[in-house]
Amino acid sequence: MKKIALLILLVSSQIMLAQTKIYSEKEVDNQPYFPGGWNEWIGFVEKNMKWIPEKKGAQNIQIEFTVQANGAITDIKVINPKPNINEKEALRVMALSPKWIPATLAGKKVPCRLKYGMFNPWADTEPALTVAPFSNSNRITPVINDDDNLIYSAAGIEVKPKFPEGFEKFYQFFNNNFQAPDEEGLKGKVYATFIVEKDGSLSDIKILRDIGYGTGKETIRVLNLSPKWNPGIQNGKPVRVMYSMPFTIGGIKTLPETK
């Protein structure tokens, strides 16, 4: 009898699981998000990922996973089109993730499938990098929802913010103004995020990771000196956009990391 009861319980559980629909990003009213928002997600990745440098073909990591109705992360997969030596590390870090704020539909918490990116500091990509969701959807999800003060992710926005004379000129501006500490052999990267406001000014500048000796504070000082950018555009109007950028300190000068 015990075996029969266990079998019935197992079958019932499988049926219930099969009936639990996992929604896509397009189907929910509010998408899941990392507790604290995009900046906290970026910081979580930077703090926990132990990247293996790649001499050639370094890639950012694209992951897909389900945020359950209780916020738990399940069924994590790396979906990069090519093999990546950092895949196991990405899965390890995702297993450390705290519970997310789940998706909602008609006021009810529901499971939702997401695609996200992990920024690889060795990746051979354009300088303006963001760790916002990788999504096939045309739906643009704001980082912060506050009526007319929406803050958008740079990923997928119609027109991304841009320094008027291009990123090479922006890095030249940074190099010309950055006062490096007098420490022999000091080199590395400082990772910063900021908001490009509707008028092109930079605000809410934050350092995700620096190399010590005041490099983070100096990066903030220089970014506060920046000339105005061309703002991001969504639906024909300028909008606030969150951006993430790496800056190389020491050794060779910081230059755009282009393909």
C-alpha positions, 0 to 999 in steps of 0.5 A: 500500500505504501508503494502505491501511495508513493506512486500516486503522489509522484504521478500527481506531482508530475502532473502539477508540474506539467500544468505549471506554465512557464511564461515568456518575457512578452507574456507577463505584465512585469518581468522578473528582476535581480533584487536592487535592479541592474546595477546590483546585478552587474555588481553581483557578476563582477564580485563572483565571476572568476573569468579565465582570460582568452587570448582570442575570441573572448565572449560575453556569456549569454544565459537563459534561466527560469525565475520561479514564482517564489523567486528561485532560479532554475534550469540555467543554461548557457546559450552562446552560439560558440563554446566558451571556456567560462561556461562552467564558471557562469553556471556556478555563479548563477547557482549562488544567485539570491532569489529574484523578484518574480514576474507578475501576471494579472497581479499574480506571481508566475514563473518566467523564462529570461535571457541575460548577459554576463559582461566578460572584461576580456571580450573583444567588443565595443566600448559601451557595454551593458549587462542588461538582458539579452532579449529577442523581444521588441519590448523595451524594459525600463530599469526604473519605472517612474512615469516621465523619468524612466531609466532604460537599459542601453540594450535594445533601445532605438537610438543609444546615447553617444559621445558627440564625436564618437567613443574614440574621442571620449576615451581621449578625453578620459585619458587627457583628464585622468590623473593616474596614481604614482604607483609603479606597475599599477594597471588594470580596469575600472568598471563604471556605470552612469546615466545619460540624462535627456539633456546629455549630461552624465549622472548617478556615476557609480564604480563597480570595480576599481584597482585601488589607490583612488582610481575609482574616485578619479574616474568619477571625477573625470566623468563628472567633467564630461561634455554632454552626450547625444541622449538616447532616443525611444519613440522619437523622444530623448530618454534617460539611459543607463550605461556601463563602460570599462576604462583601462588604467596604466600600461597602454592608454585606454582606447576603444575596445572595438572589433 
